[in-house]
Amino acid sequence: MSVVSLQLGQCGNQIGQELFSVICDDSNGPNRKKYKQCSDERFFYETSTGELVARSVLVDMEPKVISQVVVNASKSGRWRYGDKACFSQKQGSGNNWANGFCVHGPRHEEAVENLVRREIERCDRLAGIFTMMSVAGGTGSGVGTYITQRLRDLYPNSFILNQVTWPYGAGEVIVQNYNSVLTLSHLYQLSDAILVHENDTVHKICSRLMNIKHISISDVNKVIAHQLASVLQPAYTADSPSHYCTNPIGELMSTLVCHPEYKLLSLCNIPQMSSTSLAYSVFHWPGLLKHLRQMLIASARMEEGIDWTVSAPSAVTSRGESATNSRHKNFNLSLANLLILRGKDVSTAVIDGFKDPALYVPWLNTENSFSTWSSPVAFNGYEKSATLVSNNQSLLKPLNNIVRKAWNMFASRAYVHQYTKFGISEEDFLDSFTALEQIISSYTHL
Ligand SMILES: Nc1nc2c(ncn2[C@@H]2O[C@H](COP(=O)(O)OP(=O)(O)OP(=O)(O)O)[C@@H](O)[C@H]2O)c(=O)[nH]1
């Protein structure tokens, strides 16, 4: 089964190109014939001359970034984008969600839908639609949300997974929190799941774990692409223990999104380090999984600086007594977790720590809340690696920050006229705030 991707706006296009590069490089490693076959079918189609072409549609309102990523892909010599896979215009959306959603989206919907339809028709079987975009600009966020809405109407029975990049807290776009609030509140109604990357977190991974001195956006994108590919590359699953699973997006949704009120997914992985350090490091499954479990319960996105004092409440407290103990106060409660293990001796990894019922809400059966995927193939140069995709409370804090900052600005109606002039009213803003407050409340009171 194949995944059709959509790269929207500057951020979506740049991350998309890094993602296909990682996937292609990883699949071309030694001794991985079946793995490569499965990955190629998932993400590429082959031309009559044997070239691999990404199953991706590129959309932006300015031509520069798309031209750049198309050239970068071709330069790799291993894969490229389709000749007619791009849609671009001459002028961006000016970091204005309303301009993207109310003007550019409707104006260009037919052209974009045709490109997506062509990619979908090229697939023998469609596993789902995967979009990549930032929530803070105007094109990825506004056009991306509009196109997601159209695709939801056109393909009501297909999975839609939206990868979204959240802006730096001290971001460069003054209205980034407005754009984020409008994007997230609308996407929540349309998407099957929203997989979040926060630029601040990934930046910290680049500086503290990868030891990069002058961090570029390309460094940040490489980490995001590595994390995404560690989820999307072929793996054995509970439903498909002896062949690589053919329906990755469906299986991911069925594990992680058990209720339409809860569809925010976060991701962390271990190990993550510079290639120089990697060459001198040895990893063991017990150590990796012990760290990853603590990252989960203490809501840490990277191995460095984990709070080891946080622990899961005991069975007694989890059965109803409030967890007042400070060790439990910062405890990150999960609805569901998907653990993906890749590399040497993967069958020896002991994963019981993730099955502990104390990690999960009591109203779900733990058996349905936790899944493991695995592959014996070493991923992207790491002899062993583990990734955890989670539906839990860890995004509450950054989401609260976005909503609070947007609300503070909205209270004085700052910049609101720039949205009303494109057709987004104050009531639309209020509806979006209400929707996000509801999501925050639902996750807070898990
Ligand atoms: N991680 C990451 N973030 C990016 C990248 N490019 C932009 N961003 C972030 O995305 C936000 C701005 O969105 P863009 O994608 O540049 O904007 P756009 O969707 O092209 O919209 P317009 O510029 O208004 O047409 C800011 O928060 C940036 O920090 C990228 O390549 N990677």
The ligand as a MOL file (V3000), in Angstrom:
LIG
                    3D

  0  0  0     0  0            999 V3000
M  V30 BEGIN CTAB
M  V30 COUNTS 32 34 0 0 0
M  V30 BEGIN ATOM
M  V30 1 N 11.2360 23.1320 11.1950 0
M  V30 2 C 11.0570 24.0260 10.2250 0
M  V30 3 N 10.3400 25.1280 10.4520 0
M  V30 4 C 10.1890 26.0030 9.4310 0
M  V30 5 C 10.7830 25.8150 8.1570 0
M  V30 6 N 10.4520 26.8600 7.3700 0
M  V30 7 C 9.6830 27.6670 8.1220 0
M  V30 8 N 9.5100 27.1460 9.3670 0
M  V30 9 C 8.6760 27.6730 10.4580 0
M  V30 10 O 7.3780 27.8440 9.8710 0
M  V30 11 C 6.8060 29.0550 10.2850 0
M  V30 12 C 6.5470 29.9100 9.0630 0
M  V30 13 O 5.8720 29.1430 8.1100 0
M  V30 14 P 6.3370 28.9470 6.5880 0
M  V30 15 O 6.2190 27.5000 6.2450 0
M  V30 16 O 7.6560 29.6160 6.3630 0
M  V30 17 O 5.2390 29.8140 5.8500 0
M  V30 18 P 4.3500 29.4260 4.6000 0
M  V30 19 O 3.4590 28.3190 5.0000 0
M  V30 20 O 5.2180 29.2030 3.4140 0
M  V30 21 O 3.4210 30.7200 4.4380 0
M  V30 22 P 3.6820 32.1600 3.7500 0
M  V30 23 O 5.1510 32.4730 3.9430 0
M  V30 24 O 2.7780 33.0620 4.4800 0
M  V30 25 O 3.3050 31.9900 2.3020 0
M  V30 26 C 7.7570 29.6500 11.3000 0
M  V30 27 O 7.3270 29.2180 12.5700 0
M  V30 28 C 9.1040 29.0340 10.9540 0
M  V30 29 O 9.9200 28.8930 12.0950 0
M  V30 30 C 11.5360 24.6270 7.9520 0
M  V30 31 O 12.0700 24.3420 6.8890 0
M  V30 32 N 11.6240 23.7720 9.0180 0
M  V30 END ATOM
M  V30 BEGIN BOND
M  V30 1 1 1 2
M  V30 2 2 2 3
M  V30 3 1 2 32
M  V30 4 1 3 4
M  V30 5 2 4 5
M  V30 6 1 4 8
M  V30 7 1 5 6
M  V30 8 1 5 30
M  V30 9 2 6 7
M  V30 10 1 7 8
M  V30 11 1 8 9
M  V30 12 1 9 10
M  V30 13 1 9 28
M  V30 14 1 10 11
M  V30 15 1 11 12
M  V30 16 1 11 26
M  V30 17 1 12 13
M  V30 18 1 13 14
M  V30 19 2 14 15
M  V30 20 1 14 16
M  V30 21 1 14 17
M  V30 22 1 17 18
M  V30 23 2 18 19
M  V30 24 1 18 20
M  V30 25 1 18 21
M  V30 26 1 21 22
M  V30 27 2 22 23
M  V30 28 1 22 24
M  V30 29 1 22 25
M  V30 30 1 26 27
M  V30 31 1 26 28
M  V30 32 1 28 29
M  V30 33 2 30 31
M  V30 34 1 30 32
M  V30 END BOND
M  V30 END CTAB
M  END
